[in-house]
Amino acid sequence: MRFQVSLLCLCCLMLGGHSQAQDRASLLRSNDRSGRCQYTFTVASPEESSCPGASSAGPEMQGVMSRLTLLEATVSRMVEDTGAPALKDEEGLQEAYSQIMGEKSELQRDKEQLNRQVQELQKRVDLLSREAETLKLKPCQQIPGSSGRAQHEPNQTPASDPAYTNAAFQEMKAEVTEVPASRLINEGAHNFTGCGELVSVGDPVVHRKADSITGKYGVWLQDPEPQGNLYTNRTVWRIDTVGKDVRQLFAYEDMEQFSRGFPMKVLVLPEAVESTGATLYRGSLYYQRRRSRTLIRYDLAAEGLAARLDLPHAGFQGQHPYSWGGYTDIDLAVDEQGLWAIYSTAMAKGAIVISHLDPESLQVRNTWETNIRKNTVGNAFMACGRLYTVASYTSPNTTINHMFDTATSESRFLHVPFKNKYRYNSMVDYNHARRKLYAWDNFHMITYDVRLGRVSS
């Protein structure tokens, strides 16, 4: 390389003897298009001022052009190697994003449609429930030739028919007879024949869900035989029994107001309530006083204590509860034959004891001892003078598994399906006017339709 440079310099000296030509000679070093280094020697012509057709760009410009050409070639190779996949990936991501957004919009439309369907179904259920309640409270149609008197089966008392508790029937009853319905029930209870054994229990129907922890379990009822005009058989009563000093009794005008959560009145009880064993009967609330075996009769109209009495030998404060606990030692119940207490004693050693109580004084009229262990069943209720026990309070599909008949003092096993839909059923009570079970299942206040068989003649 040095030899070549020297040779070029010598030739320049030989060819250009003029000092002006020597001043104009220059040596340029640059990379060619392949990236190799090359030297270019230039000498100004002593005779020609310019070259015809030649580029006017100087050596520096040619060097810049060569570098720019090399840079363009390099960039072109890089784009060919990496540009196309990146562009394809971007296009794929855009397409996937568009597809996901479309599916999201479609799912949102489906969700809105399902919500509308659920709301419509809920409205239908509410409407059908109200219609069913209305139909059950309508008076019975008269049979031609009855001379204005409703027809009944032999020996059946009028008050046992739910239609006779309707307010519209009260006017007709006043024209037909002046004998109180309560007196007819007391006189005919021993030969009541329209009340057989339990045949089936329907599916649970939810009427309200408690909105706080105090409503996990409690009592809610309707009076099967209301007294006076202040409260009717449509009035709904509720007690939340979670707490140390439970005294509030909520009154709702009807089932609709109850479902909406609008009480018309709140009564304060004189003594605190123990657990979920309270019941309603003939205008009075009956319940166990907290931490005692004392029974309380609270007059709803007078809003005062009407009677109190200790239930002889009854266990309390967790001595003989149902299997779910909750200090359910004394469970008060009502059926076609009156007021009952379901409990146990030390002498019975945990077996269920049933006592028929006087609804005015709370005195014990009669007592039966069963062979059913109280802490082995989830709950119990009375219907037509018979005790029925629920096998489990948590199993979603359990049974009514025992029956004890106070008329014969005999018990036997049953297998009537019963559903604990929400798996914590802490209260079950029978309403003979509506032929329903009222229950409190894990914050939910529900009812079950029941079907009873007829007693054979």
C-alpha positions, 0 to 999 in steps of 0.5 A, a space after each residue: 500500500 505504501 509503495 502504491 502511494 509513493 508511486 502516485 506521488 512520484 507520478 504527480 510530481 513528474 506530470 505536474 511541474 507547476 506549483 499550482 498543480 501541486 497545491 491542488 493535488 489531494 488524497 481521499 480515503 473512504 469505504 466503498 459499497 462493500 465496506 472496504 477501505 479505498 484511496 482516491 488521488 485527485 489532481 486538478 487539470 492544468 489545461 481544463 477548467 471543468 470536465 464536460 458531463 461530469 458531476 459537480 459534486 466534490 470529493 467530500 460529497 462523493 464520500 458522503 454519498 458512498 457512506 449514505 449508500 452503505 447506510 441504506 444497504 445496512 438498514 434495508 438488510 435490518 428491515 428485511 430481517 426484523 421488520 416483517 415479523 414485528 408488523 405481523 405480530 402487531 397486526 395479530 394483537 390488534 385482531 385479537 384485541 378486536 375479537 375480545 372486545 366483541 365477545 365482551 360486548 356480546 357477554 354484556 348484552 347477554 348479562 343484561 338480558 338475563 337480568 331483565 328475565 330474572 326481574 320479570 320472573 321475580 315480579 311473576 313470583 310475587 304476583 302469584 304469591 299474592 294471588 295465592 294468599 288472596 285465594 286462600 283467604 276468600 270465603 267458601 262458595 255456598 252450596 245451593 240449598 244450604 240456606 245461607 250456611 256454609 257446608 262442612 264435613 261432619 264434626 268439623 269446626 268452622 274456625 278450622 277452615 282458613 276462609 273463616 278467618 277472612 275479614 269479609 266473613 266476619 259480617 256473615 258470621 255475625 248474622 248466622 251466629 253469636 257463638 265465638 269461634 274460639 268457643 267452638 274450637 274448645 268444645 270440638 277439639 276432642 272430636 275434630 276429624 278434619 285433621 289427619 297425619 302429615 302427608 307431605 311438605 312442599 318446597 320452601 318459599 322465601 318471603 324475606 332475607 334479613 339484612 344484618 347479622 342479628 337476623 341469622 336466626 329468629 322467629 316470624 309468625 302470623 296469628 292463626 286466630 287473631 283477637 279484636 280489630 287492632 291486628 288481623 290474620 294478615 299481620 306479620 310478626 318478627 323477632 331477631 333473636 341474635 343478641 343478649 337482650 332481645 326485646 324488640 317485636 316488629 309488626 308488619 301490616 301484611 306480607 307485602 310490607 314484611 317482604 319490603 321491610 317496612 314495619 308499622 310498629 315496634 313493640 318492646 317486650 317486658 322481659 328478654 326473649 330466649 332463643 327461637 321458641 316463641 309463638 303467637 295465638 289469639 292475640 298474645 305472644 308466648 315466649 320463654 324468658 331469658 335464662 329461665 324456665 319462665 313462660 311469658 304471655 304478652 298481650 299484643 293489643 294491651 302491650 303488656 304482660 298478661 301471665 307468667 309461669 314457670 314450666 315445671 322441671 323444664 331444662 333451660 340455658 342449653 340443658 336440653 336443646 335441639 341439635 343446633 343448640 341456640 338455647 332451644 330448651 323450650 319450644 312453644 307451639 300452636 295447632 288446631 288443639 291449642 297451645 303446647 310446650 316441647 321441652 325435656 326434664 332431668 327425669 326424662 333424661 333428654 327425651 322430648 316431653 310435651 305439655 298441653 298448656 292453658 292459653 290464658 294462665 299457662 297452667 299445664 293441662 296434660 303431659 306426655 313423655 316420648 322416646 325421642 331424644 331432643 338433642 338428636 333432632 333439628 327441630 319440632 312442631 305440633 299439628 293436629 295434636 301430633 308432634 313431628 320432628 325434623 331430622 336435621 337442621 343443616 342437610 339440604 334434603 332431610 326428612 320429618 323422621 318421627 311422629 308422636 300422637 298425643 291421642 294414643 301416646 304412640 310414636 313411629 318413624 316417618 320419612 316425609 321429605 323436608 328441605 333446608 334450602 339454606 342449610 341452617 334452619 333454626 325455627 319451624 312452626 305450624 300455622 293451622 289456619 294457613 296450613 303452612 310451616 313457617 321457618 327461619 333458615 340462615 337469614 331467610 324467612 320462608 314458608 312450606 305448604 303442608 298436606 295432611 291426610 283425612 282421618 278415616 271414619 
